Amino acid sequence: MSHHGFQVMALAMISDHATIRYNVCGDEADFSFGNDYPFQLVATKTGLEKLVSKATEALQEIRDSRNATE
């Protein structure tokens, strides 16, 4: 594990038609992206809260940049 609490093992592109599944086990959520050779991500409750917060910020920035060009 790294100093900042995360470790990168692979890269995943989540496209418009990506398959995303999750399984909750105790206080962790296990996400699976894709079918044949899925990318997996496991997050604790606090880690998932951080991910959702940053993903929400990124989504808003994408929406704002698209609205600025229209």
N, C-alpha and C positions, 0 to 999 in steps of 0.2 A: 504494500500500500504506500502511496506517496505521502509526502508531507502535508498536502492539502486535502487528503481524504478521498481521492478518487484515483482510478487507474484506467488507462485507455488500452484496450486490447484489440479493437477492430473499428472500422468505419462503416456506418450505415447511412444510406440515403432514404429518407422517408418521402416517397412520391405521392401523387394524388390518389393512387389506387393501392397503396401499401396495406398489407395485412398487419394489424396490430392486435396482439392478445395480451392479457395480463392474468396473473394468479396471485392472490394474497395469501401469505403464509406467516402467521403471527404478526409482527410489526414491520414486515417487509413486503414490497410488491415486486414481482418478477415480471418484466415485460419482454415479449418476444415479437420481433419485427421480421416479417418475411415468412416464407414457407419451407423451401428445400433445405437451406442452410441458414437458419434464423440468427439474427443478431440478438443477444440477450442483454438486458439491463436490469440490475437488481438495486432497489433503493429502499432505505429506511423511511419512516414517516417524515422525519425532518429533511432528509435528502430529497424526497419526493416533493415536499412543500417548496424547497428551494428551486427544484427543476420547474415546477408549475409556475412559480413566480417569474423566473427568467424567461420561460417559454411565452408567458402572457405578455411580458415586456417586448419580446422579439416580434410576436404576432402584431402587436399594436404598432410597432415601428414599421413593419412591412405594410400594414394597412394605411398608415399615415403617408408613407412614401408613394404608394399607389394613388392615393387621393390627391396628393400634391401634383402629380403628373397628368391628372385628368382634367 
